[in-house]
Amino acid sequence: MKSDIDATWLTRPSTLVAPELIGCTLVRQMPDGRIFRGMIVETEAYAPEDPAMHAYRSRTTRNQVMFEAAGKAYVYLIYGVYHCLNVVTDRDGIPSAVLLRALELAQVPTWVDHQEKLKPHRIAAGPGKLCRALKIDLTLNATPLEFGQALWLEHRQPEFQQQLEQGNLTLIQTTRIGLTKGVDLPWRWYLWNSLAVSKKG
């Protein structure tokens, strides 16, 4: 069974996609062909009428990809230092995206700093750390999330889904982090028992 997530699956409101991305896999293919995977363990949804969303006021060069059809990467820079990776969702023309906040990496990239390797679960524990670990930057903005591209997504493994349905794994829903607007919206989800989640609670 093909496990890649296609654009059709992502053509839904971000608040529906965000919790269902927990347990899915982000795949990063480097220019030299090397592939790195990480299980998504923390997400945040951003939707129309959301004052914290980049496209809340208007369409700009920066947020243009949020208005396009689902299934593309929206990468932006914060504080002039950290990159953040979002998955564009919903229908064409509706600005909507899911921020990937943390991953459990399947393997540690060779370029990761030695000190960070001492705590492998924390290497991608946060949106900026995630992008640094997988060398995701503005050059990947608007990349189609499709197999063979620099980035794509894969569905949950059957074992993960089964554990979730049996109650052995728990998804927590709570408010988003580091915002000054839309702070009361419960649009953040994370895997309770994961050591890679950026912040519990």
Secondary structure, DSSP 4 states (H G I P E B T S, - for coil): ---BPPHHHH-S-HHHHHHHHTT-EEEEE-TTS-EEEEEEEEEEEE-TT-TTSTTSS---TTTGGGGS-SSBEEEEEETTTEEEEEEE-SSTTS--EEEEEEEEESS--TTS-HHHHTSGGGTTBSHHHHHHHTT--GGGTT-B--TTSSEEEEPPPHHHHHHHHTTSS-EEEE--SS-SSSTT---EEEETT-TT-S---
